Amino acid sequence: MARTRTIYVCQQCGAQQSRWMGRCPDCNTWDSLVEQVETRNSGARSVRESGSAGARPVRLRDVPSSGFARLAVYAEELARVLGGGLVPGSVVLIGGDPGVGKSTLLTQVAAHFAATVGPALYVSAEESAQQIKLRAERLHLGSDALFVYSETALDIVLQQIRELRPGLVIIDSIQTVYLEELASAAGSVSQVREGALRLMQLAKELGIPIFLVGHVTKEGAIAGPRVLEHIVDVVLYLEGDRFHQYRLLRGVKNRFGSTNEVGVFEMSGDGLREVPNPSQVFLAERAAGSPGSSVAVMLEGTRPLLVEVQALTSTTGSAQPRRITNGFDLNRLLMLGAVLSKRVGLPLVNQDIYVNIVGGLRIGEPAADLAVALAIASSYRNQRIEPDLVFVGEVGLSGELRSVSQLDRRLTEAAKLGFTRAIVPATASPGSVGGLSVQPARSLAEVVDMLARKP
């Protein structure tokens, strides 16, 4: 006999409450509890009598390790982020802002897989089959082994997958499909969690890799309960400004590889194209030697990237100077402005400061502190920075320069792109790397004075 009860489920963390509250007591999110009717079958068995009854624990040394082969996937950049390729039976969740290119990338992945490996099924709960075809024609994609299917009922989708047995499945998106046996609406905690579990079980049973598209909240996190990210094997984020052409594919979770890899793509009329040498692209339009421009050597995962940092200072007429950043942390900029004023002696109290990271990139690594600070000083003094010079270093509150990780790899990448000099913290100076002359410095004031003495 079925029994029903009313519960309130948090749409952020998945916690269940017996009554409605304005704020979830588990995650402290306001207005996140949604009413849900739960049905229980009192006659249901609690222990399965069949199914996996033949499974037995085995010694780790007896588990065979051979026969494990990754599947080819579109673009070497995507393969790098996945850990070398697509693992059979894996579930990959990819999230990103609306319009950033998630559906475009997965359409290219499906078409490439269908043309090189085997049949691929693209399931869309948001678009019709005609809309998917229009996108494929715009991207000049097509294959006899690529199947499209527009459906929102997940039970029917699972049935079609079992009948078709494709080599790859893409679900766009997990928040818009639903299970009819659950009373809650599509996108709710129970629907997202149970739907992801059903797809995961099917992927493991048939050995089919599945891509799931996930919507994101205004904070940038994947919408739905955090348990969704725990269920899947790989979590990827496609980052980038929709008004810039470059996109970064970043791994957040990967059971089959490192989460330190980043793939760089360029949005074009033919879809997302991989960028094999992103540093050269980011510096292609640089106005070398202009005041307020410097080059920072970043580390995105295990890949060193050289990016241009632009800064502009302007005398303000208001009592409160403005600090505006694009691609750089505002709190970090406020700290660097205070260090330049207090430790270096630059009177920035009446200056508006604007900082821009070229290419639409977002920098969160402290290794860019030195380049940002020197770009600000260069703009304020209207003194140009030598075009063959790069900067690496974290700036402390006392104005000291602190060492950063994997300095040799950063400097080697700078030498490959034709830079001849680098200024780094004195505590981590490696001497000369690949023909690159390395100049150590102990403080930010020392570097500013050093550049001021240049003719």
Secondary structure, 3 states (H helix, E strand, C coil): CEEEEEEEEECCCCCEECCCCCECCCCCCECCEEEEEEEEECCCCCCCCCCCCCCCCCCHHHCCCCCCCCECCCCHHHHHHHCCCECCCCEEEEEECCCCCHHHHHHHHHHHHHHHCCCEEEEECCCCHHHHHHHHHHCCCCCCCEEEEECCEHHHHHHHHHHHCCCEEEEECCCCCECCCCCCCCCCHHHHHHHHHHHHHHHHHHCCCEEEEECECCCCCECCCCHHHHHCCEEEEEECCCCCCEEEEEEEEECCCCCCCEEEEEEECCEEEECCCHHHHHCCCCCCCCCCEEEEEEEECCEEEEEEEEEEEEECCCCCCCEEEECECHHHHHHHHHHHHHHHCCCCCCEEEEEEECCCCCECCHHHHHHHHHHHHHHHHCCCCCCCEEECCEECCCCEEECCCCHHHHHHHHHHCCCCEEEEEHHHCCCEECCEEEEEECEHHHHHHHHHCCC
